[in-house]
Structure formats: structure tokens, C-alpha cells
Amino acid sequence: MKKRSTYLSVDLIGNINSFNSKRIAQHVVADNLMNDLVKLCFDKDHLISSRAAWVIWHCFELEKKIVLPYFDTLIDNLKNEHLPNGVIRNTLRLFQKYPVPQKKESQMLDICYGFIIDSGQAIAVRAFAMTVIYNISLPYPELLLEFKGMLIHINHPEESAGIKSRIRNTLRQIEKLSIKNHKLLS
């Protein structure tokens, strides 16, 4: 097992020009190396952990069910203060496309709210966190209302164009949903 993990980490630290995350993902899926890849996602070397998370995203695109058993572990990892941006970004990317396990929803909400209000976070991390919160909040109108208030509160002129755009689009989605729900209740 250690030998397989070592070979996989060598693939992850290659030159960026020759690094092929999709090819590595195909290898991981074909050879059932997901457990090894997830362990590398927690590596202290930021390059290895970030690239491992990137490959996990591609594994998810290839075969969702191979990544599902690791969702709880990946969410728990987001609590790590010194997590590389690439790990956060690619983990949140998963949950933009697939529901957060119900037992982890409140934990993920807390984590994502923290990312959104941290203006030092990368734009992609903050934007992905908004989508994750929106998706979790859909069945809970009171959470959507709270989220809407927070988005309005953080929508400052000095925010990046990417964050302003995601806020604007998310507020539109919330508004459309509340109009639709209002019509259903009438």
C-alpha cells in the first residue's frame, strides 16, 4: 500500500507542464487507488495535497461513487486552518455538484460562511462556498433568508468582480425561488 501511495505522490509532484490531472484520475479509478489519493490530499506538502484534491475532482467527474465514501473525511478536512487553497477550492467544487451529506450540512454551513466572510480567501473559494450554502439552504426557507441577508451585507463596492457577480446571481436565484414559492402558496 505504501509503495502505491509513493508512486502516486511522484505523479502528483511532476512539472506543471507535464502534470495531467485527468490522466492520473483515470489511473486512480482504474486501479482503485482512491484511498491512497485521499490520504495524499492531507499531505503536509501543499503541492501534493492541492494536486491530490484536483485529481479527486476529476475522479468524481469520472465515477462519482468512488468518491462518495470520502465525503465526510473531505468535509472534516476543511476545518484544518493551514489547508492549501487548492484543497479547499476542489473540495467545495465537489459540493457545488453533489449534495452535502445531511449529517454534515450544519458543519459545512459554518465552514462555508467562514470562507465567505474571510476577504483574504481566494475568489473561487468564496464563490464556491456561496453555491454550497445556497444548495444546502434550498429546502430550508429560513436559511435562505438568512443567507440572502448575509449576501446583501457583504456586497461592498470594493469586492472583486467575481464575488459581486456570484452575489448578484445567487440573490437572483433566491428571489426567483421566493416568487415561485409565493405563487405556489397563493
C-alpha positions in Angstrom: 0.0 0.0 0.0 2.8 2.4 0.9 4.5 1.7 -2.4 1.4 2.5 -4.4 1.0 5.8 -2.5 4.6 6.7 -3.1 4.2 6.2 -6.9 1.0 8.2 -6.8 2.7 11.1 -5.0 5.5 11.1 -7.6 2.8 11.6 -10.3 1.5 14.5 -8.3 4.7 16.4 -7.9 5.7 16.4 -11.6 6.3 19.5 -13.5 3.1 21.6 -14.1 3.7 21.4 -17.8 3.6 17.6 -17.8 1.1 17.2 -14.9 -2.1 15.7 -16.2 -4.8 15.5 -13.5 -7.3 13.8 -15.8 -4.8 11.0 -16.7 -3.9 10.5 -13.0 -7.6 10.3 -12.2 -8.2 7.6 -14.8 -5.3 5.7 -13.2 -6.7 6.1 -9.7 -10.2 5.0 -10.8 -8.9 2.0 -12.9 -6.5 0.8 -10.2 -8.8 1.5 -7.2 -6.3 4.0 -5.6 -8.9 6.4 -4.2 -7.9 5.7 -0.5 -4.3 6.5 -1.3 -5.2 9.6 -3.2 -7.4 10.9 -0.3 -4.5 10.3 2.1 -2.3 12.4 -0.2 -4.9 15.2 0.0 -4.0 15.5 3.6 -0.2 15.6 3.0 1.8 18.4 4.6 3.3 19.3 1.2 1.0 21.9 -0.2 1.8 20.9 -3.8 0.9 17.2 -3.2 -2.2 17.9 -1.3 -3.5 20.6 -3.7 -2.9 18.4 -6.7 -4.4 15.4 -5.0 -7.6 17.4 -4.4 -7.6 18.4 -8.0 -7.3 14.8 -9.1 -10.1 13.8 -6.7 -12.3 16.3 -8.5 -11.5 14.6 -11.8 -12.2 11.2 -10.2 -15.6 12.5 -9.2 -16.3 13.5 -12.8 -15.3 10.1 -14.0 -17.1 8.0 -11.4 -18.9 9.7 -8.6 -19.5 6.6 -6.5 -15.7 6.1 -6.0 -15.5 9.5 -4.2 -18.8 9.4 -2.1 -17.4 7.3 0.8 -14.8 10.0 1.4 -17.2 13.0 1.6 -17.3 13.1 5.4 -13.5 12.9 5.6 -13.1 15.7 3.0 -15.5 17.9 4.8 -13.8 17.3 8.2 -10.5 18.3 6.5 -11.9 21.7 5.7 -11.6 22.6 9.4 -7.8 22.5 9.0 -6.6 26.1 9.4 -3.5 25.6 7.2 -5.2 24.0 4.3 -3.9 25.0 0.9 -6.3 27.0 -1.3 -6.3 24.2 -3.9 -7.6 21.7 -1.5 -10.4 24.0 -0.3 -11.4 25.0 -3.8 -11.5 21.5 -5.2 -13.4 20.1 -2.1 -16.0 22.8 -2.4 -16.2 22.2 -6.1 -17.4 18.7 -5.3 -20.3 20.0 -3.2 -21.4 22.5 -5.8 -22.3 19.5 -7.9 -23.3 16.9 -5.3 -25.4 17.3 -2.1 -23.6 17.6 1.2 -24.4 14.5 3.4 -27.3 15.6 5.6 -25.4 14.9 8.8 -22.7 17.3 7.7 -24.9 20.1 6.5 -24.6 22.3 9.6 -20.8 21.8 9.8 -20.5 22.7 6.1 -22.7 25.8 6.5 -20.4 27.0 9.3 -17.3 26.3 7.3 -18.6 28.0 4.1 -19.9 31.1 6.0 -16.4 31.4 7.4 -14.8 31.2 3.9 -17.3 33.8 2.5 -16.7 36.4 5.2 -12.9 36.0 5.0 -12.0 38.5 2.4 -8.5 37.0 2.4 -9.8 33.8 0.8 -9.4 33.2 -2.9 -12.3 34.4 -5.0 -13.1 30.9 -6.2 -13.2 29.5 -2.7 -15.6 32.3 -1.6 -17.8 31.9 -4.7 -17.9 28.1 -4.4 -18.8 28.4 -0.7 -21.8 30.6 -1.7 -23.1 28.0 -4.1 -22.7 25.2 -1.5 -24.6 27.3 1.1 -27.3 28.0 -1.4 -27.7 24.3 -2.3 -27.8 23.3 1.4 -30.3 26.0 2.2 -32.8 25.3 -0.7 -35.1 23.0 1.4 -35.0 25.5 4.3 -36.6 28.9 3.6 -35.4 30.4 6.9 -31.8 29.5 5.9 -32.2 31.1 2.5 -33.5 34.3 4.1 -30.5 34.4 6.5 -28.1 33.7 3.6 -29.8 36.5 1.5 -29.2 38.9 4.4 -25.6 37.9 4.6 -25.0 38.3 0.9 -26.5 41.8 0.9 -24.3 42.7 3.9 -21.1 41.6 2.2 -21.9 43.1 -1.2 -19.4 46.1 -0.9 -18.1 48.1 -3.8 -14.5 47.0 -3.0 -15.4 43.4 -3.5 -13.9 41.7 -6.6 -16.0 41.5 -9.8 -16.2 37.7 -9.4 -17.6 37.9 -5.9 -20.1 40.7 -6.9 -21.2 38.6 -9.8 -21.7 35.5 -7.7 -23.6 37.5 -5.1 -25.8 39.1 -7.7 -26.6 35.7 -9.4 -27.3 34.0 -6.1 -29.6 36.8 -5.0 -31.4 36.5 -8.3 -31.8 32.7 -7.7 -33.1 33.3 -4.2 -35.6 35.9 -5.5 -36.9 33.6 -8.3 -37.3 30.8 -5.8 -39.2 33.0 -3.3 -41.5 34.3 -6.2 -42.1 30.7 -7.3 -42.9 29.6 -3.7 -45.1 32.6 -3.1 -47.2 31.7 -6.2 -47.4 28.0 -5.1 -48.7 29.2 -1.7 -51.3 31.6 -3.2 
